[in-house]
Amino acid sequence: MRIRISHETTYTYDAMVRGSLQLLRMTPRSSEMQFVRKWRVSIDADARLDRGEDAFGNITHMAFVDGPFDTLRILVEGEVDTTDTNGFVRGSVERLPDRLFLRETALTLATPALRAFASATIAAEGGNKLAGLHHINEAICETMTFVVGATTEATTAGDAFEKREGVCQDFAHIFVAAARAMGVPARYVSGYYLRSDRDDREAGHAWAEAHLPGFGWLAFDPSHGVCATERYVRVAVGSDGNEAAPIRGARSGGQTEALAVAIKVEPGRQVADTEIPPGAIVMSQRQQQS
């Protein structure tokens, strides 16, 4: 499946900003699950973009933006060809040992209620951890209510689980916390999801991955109660949402900040062979990059 993505982030300030530093994790990496046909990052200001990678293997861009400015627009856009791997995470860059993702963070701390939930779930599946993960994934989807504005970026898995409300970030944090409580390494994933009902939204998507011996990493989306399919574009991973956040930064000046996000995820147009003019030279994306 070909997926076209446009993700625009606009900051508006009520005073001039003298300069800012932004860390972007907004560029997907090709793997057996997805092939990045084209992708670009642009900033409508006097800025320098340094491409790199973080400890998790995520592609990063450090943006050094010179002022003065009172608005800042960051646009990422491109096309990705995806493949359904039945939830198996294949061909990803793995820089860290799996056991690192047993480490709890402030956002994924398992409360007594979450531990009891995980214990009851694994017990109901006779101790089978794979079945338990599927059960947890479905149970979160069924018992949680998706409510925009019910939580913030600082809301913990325990708080969201107690309220039974939240957004995809909260659902993913709950899954990660429950999986770790079962002794299963788990991590947070940020990216994009191609919906069938609409293509515009104000936020990307988040899900989770869990690691089991003999299976490797498996992708679960508790917001929909399914494993990841070809409708998902994987961008960044981390121990929690902070470590996989699309944008993190700091600035000098500016005072009050307003943020607007516009994301469009839609099917890309597949070009049929009959549309290629006779005698045209066709070069694949892989050939162009070699």
C-alpha positions as CSV (number, residue, x, y, z in Angstrom):
1,M,0.0,0.0,0.0
2,R,1.2,3.5,-0.8
3,I,0.6,6.1,1.8
4,R,1.1,9.9,1.3
5,I,1.7,12.0,4.5
6,S,1.8,15.7,5.1
7,H,2.5,16.9,8.7
8,E,2.6,20.6,9.3
9,T,3.4,22.2,12.7
10,T,3.0,25.9,13.2
11,Y,4.2,27.8,16.2
12,T,2.9,31.4,16.8
13,Y,4.4,33.6,19.5
14,D,3.2,36.9,21.0
15,A,6.7,38.3,21.0
16,M,9.8,37.9,18.8
17,V,11.8,34.7,19.3
18,R,15.6,35.3,19.3
19,G,16.4,31.7,18.4
20,S,15.3,28.2,18.9
21,L,16.6,24.6,18.9
22,Q,14.3,21.8,17.8
23,L,14.9,18.1,17.8
24,L,12.8,16.4,15.2
25,R,12.0,12.7,15.1
26,M,9.7,12.9,12.0
27,T,11.5,10.9,9.3
28,P,10.5,7.2,8.9
29,R,13.2,4.6,8.1
30,S,12.9,1.9,5.4
31,S,12.6,-1.7,6.6
32,E,10.9,-4.9,5.6
33,M,7.6,-3.3,6.7
34,Q,7.9,-0.1,4.8
35,F,9.9,1.6,2.0
36,V,10.3,5.3,2.1
37,R,9.9,6.4,-1.5
38,K,10.5,10.1,-0.8
39,W,10.5,12.3,2.2
40,R,11.5,15.9,3.0
41,V,11.7,18.2,6.0
42,S,11.4,21.9,5.6
43,I,11.4,25.0,7.9
44,D,10.2,28.4,6.8
45,A,12.9,30.3,8.7
46,D,16.7,30.8,8.6
47,A,17.6,27.4,9.9
48,R,20.2,24.7,9.7
49,L,19.1,21.1,9.7
50,D,21.6,18.4,10.9
51,R,20.5,14.9,10.2
52,G,21.5,12.2,12.7
53,E,20.3,9.2,14.7
54,D,19.5,8.8,18.4
55,A,20.3,5.9,20.7
56,F,17.2,4.0,19.6
57,G,18.1,4.2,15.9
58,N,15.5,6.8,15.1
59,I,16.4,9.2,12.3
60,T,16.6,12.7,13.8
61,H,17.0,16.3,12.5
62,M,18.4,18.9,14.8
63,A,17.1,22.3,13.7
64,F,19.0,25.4,14.7
65,V,16.7,28.3,13.9
66,D,17.9,31.9,13.9
67,G,15.6,34.8,14.9
68,P,14.0,37.1,15.1
69,F,10.7,35.5,14.2
70,D,7.1,35.3,15.6
71,T,5.9,32.3,13.6
72,L,7.7,29.0,12.8
73,R,6.4,26.4,10.4
74,I,7.8,22.9,10.2
75,L,6.6,20.7,7.3
76,V,7.4,17.1,6.7
77,E,5.9,15.2,3.8
78,G,6.5,12.2,1.6
79,E,5.3,8.8,0.4
80,V,5.8,5.4,2.0
81,D,5.1,2.0,0.5
82,T,4.0,-0.4,3.3
83,T,3.6,-4.1,3.7
84,D,1.5,-6.2,6.0
85,T,3.8,-8.4,8.1
86,N,1.0,-9.6,10.5
87,G,2.4,-7.4,13.3
88,F,5.9,-8.7,13.1
89,V,8.5,-6.0,13.3
90,R,11.1,-6.9,10.6
91,G,14.2,-5.1,9.4
92,S,14.2,-2.5,12.1
93,V,17.4,-1.0,13.4
94,E,18.0,-2.4,16.9
95,R,20.8,-0.6,18.8
96,L,19.8,-1.5,22.3
97,P,19.2,-4.9,24.2
98,D,15.6,-6.0,24.5
99,R,15.8,-6.1,28.3
100,L,16.3,-2.3,28.4
101,F,12.6,-2.0,27.5
102,L,11.7,-3.6,30.8
103,R,12.8,-0.4,32.5
104,E,9.9,1.6,33.8
105,T,9.6,5.3,33.2
106,A,7.6,8.0,34.9
107,L,5.0,7.8,32.2
108,T,4.8,4.0,32.2
109,L,5.0,3.2,35.9
110,A,2.8,0.2,36.6
111,T,0.4,1.1,39.4
112,P,-1.2,-1.7,41.6
113,A,-4.3,-1.5,39.5
114,L,-2.3,-2.0,36.3
115,R,-0.3,-4.8,37.8
116,A,-3.5,-6.6,38.8
117,F,-4.9,-6.1,35.3
118,A,-1.8,-7.6,33.8
119,S,-1.7,-10.5,36.3
120,A,-5.4,-11.3,35.7
121,T,-5.0,-11.2,32.0
122,I,-2.0,-13.5,31.8
123,A,-3.7,-15.9,34.3
124,A,-6.8,-16.0,32.1
125,E,-4.6,-17.2,29.2
126,G,-2.9,-19.9,31.3
127,G,0.4,-18.1,31.5
128,N,0.8,-17.8,27.7
129,K,2.4,-14.5,27.2
130,L,1.6,-14.1,23.5
131,A,-2.1,-14.8,24.2
132,G,-1.8,-12.5,27.2
133,L,-0.5,-9.6,25.0
134,H,-3.3,-10.0,22.5
135,H,-5.8,-10.1,25.4
136,I,-4.4,-6.9,26.9
137,N,-4.5,-5.2,23.5
138,E,-8.1,-6.0,23.1
139,A,-9.1,-5.3,26.7
140,I,-7.6,-1.8,26.6
141,C,-9.5,-1.1,23.4
142,E,-12.7,-2.3,24.9
143,T,-12.5,-0.7,28.3
144,M,-10.9,2.6,27.5
145,T,-12.8,5.5,25.9
146,F,-11.1,7.7,23.3
147,V,-11.6,11.3,24.5
148,V,-9.5,14.1,23.1
149,G,-8.5,16.6,25.9
150,A,-9.1,14.2,28.7
151,T,-5.4,13.8,29.3
152,T,-2.1,15.7,28.5
153,E,1.3,14.7,27.4
154,A,2.3,14.4,31.1
155,T,-0.5,12.0,32.0
156,T,0.8,8.7,33.2
157,A,-0.4,5.2,32.3
158,G,-1.8,4.7,35.8
159,D,-3.8,7.9,35.7
160,A,-5.2,7.2,32.3
161,F,-6.1,3.7,33.3
162,E,-7.9,4.9,36.4
163,K,-9.9,7.4,34.4
164,R,-10.5,4.9,31.6
165,E,-10.2,7.8,29.2
166,G,-7.4,9.2,26.9
167,V,-6.0,9.2,23.5
168,C,-3.6,6.9,21.6
169,Q,-0.6,8.0,23.6
170,D,-2.4,6.9,26.8
171,F,-3.5,3.6,25.3
172,A,0.0,2.8,24.2
173,H,1.5,3.8,27.7
174,I,-1.0,1.5,29.4
175,F,-0.1,-1.4,27.1
176,V,3.6,-0.8,27.6
177,A,3.2,-0.7,31.4
178,A,1.0,-3.9,31.5
179,A,3.4,-5.8,29.3
180,R,6.4,-4.9,31.4
181,A,4.4,-5.9,34.5
182,M,4.2,-9.4,32.8
183,G,8.0,-9.4,32.4
184,V,7.7,-8.6,28.6
185,P,10.0,-5.9,27.1
186,A,7.8,-3.3,25.5
187,R,8.2,0.1,23.9
188,Y,6.3,3.1,22.6
189,V,6.0,3.8,18.8
190,S,5.1,7.1,17.1
191,G,4.0,7.3,13.5
192,Y,1.0,7.6,11.3
193,Y,-2.2,5.5,10.7
194,L,-4.3,5.5,7.5
195,R,-7.9,5.8,8.6
196,S,-10.7,4.7,6.3
197,D,-13.2,7.4,7.4
198,R,-11.1,10.6,7.1
199,D,-7.6,11.7,6.1
200,D,-7.1,14.9,8.1
201,R,-6.3,15.1,11.8
202,E,-4.5,17.2,14.4
203,A,-2.1,14.5,15.7
204,G,-0.1,11.5,14.6
205,H,-0.7,8.0,15.9
206,A,0.9,6.0,18.7
207,W,1.0,2.2,19.4
208,A,3.3,-0.2,21.1
209,E,5.7,-3.1,20.4
210,A,6.5,-6.1,22.7
211,H,9.3,-8.6,22.5
212,L,8.9,-12.3,22.9
213,P,11.6,-15.0,22.5
214,G,11.1,-16.9,19.3
215,F,9.0,-14.1,17.8
216,G,11.0,-10.9,18.2
217,W,9.2,-7.6,18.3
218,L,5.5,-7.6,17.7
219,A,3.4,-4.4,17.0
220,F,0.1,-3.9,18.9
221,D,-2.3,-1.0,18.6
222,P,-4.5,-0.9,21.7
223,S,-6.5,2.1,20.2
224,H,-8.0,-0.3,17.7
225,G,-7.4,-3.7,19.4
226,V,-5.3,-5.1,16.5
227,C,-1.8,-5.7,15.4
228,A,-0.2,-3.2,13.1
229,T,-0.9,-3.7,9.4
230,E,0.0,-2.0,6.1
231,R,-2.0,1.0,7.2
232,Y,0.7,2.0,9.7
233,V,3.8,4.0,9.0
234,R,6.4,3.6,11.8
235,V,8.6,6.6,12.5
236,A,10.2,6.5,16.0
237,V,10.4,4.3,19.1
238,G,11.3,4.9,22.7
239,S,10.7,3.7,26.2
240,D,7.7,6.1,26.4
241,G,6.1,9.0,24.5
242,N,8.8,11.5,25.5
243,E,11.5,9.4,24.0
244,A,9.7,9.0,20.7
245,A,8.1,12.5,20.5
246,P,8.0,14.0,17.0
247,I,9.3,17.4,18.2
248,R,11.1,18.6,21.3
249,G,12.8,21.9,21.6
250,A,13.7,25.1,23.4
251,R,13.7,28.8,22.5
252,S,14.9,32.1,23.7
253,G,12.2,34.7,23.9
254,G,8.7,34.5,22.5
255,Q,6.8,34.5,25.7
256,T,3.4,32.8,25.1
257,E,3.3,30.1,22.4
258,A,0.4,28.8,20.4
259,L,0.6,25.5,18.5
260,A,-1.4,24.4,15.5
261,V,-0.9,20.9,13.9
262,A,-2.4,19.8,10.5
263,I,-1.8,16.2,9.4
264,K,-3.0,14.5,6.3
265,V,-2.6,10.8,5.8
266,E,-4.1,9.4,2.5
267,P,-3.6,6.7,0.0
268,G,-0.9,7.4,-2.5
269,R,-1.5,7.0,-6.2
270,Q,0.1,3.9,-7.7
271,V,1.3,4.6,-11.2
272,A,0.3,1.9,-13.6
273,D,2.7,0.6,-16.3
274,T,0.3,1.8,-19.0
275,E,0.8,5.4,-17.7
276,I,4.6,5.3,-18.5
277,P,5.3,7.0,-21.8
278,P,6.8,4.7,-24.5
279,G,10.7,4.9,-24.4
280,A,10.8,6.5,-21.0
281,I,13.7,5.5,-18.7
282,V,12.3,4.1,-15.5
283,M,14.5,4.1,-12.4
284,S,13.4,2.6,-9.1
285,Q,13.8,4.6,-5.8
286,R,16.4,2.1,-4.6
287,Q,18.4,2.6,-7.8
288,Q,18.2,6.4,-7.4
289,Q,19.6,6.1,-3.9
290,S,22.5,3.7,-4.7
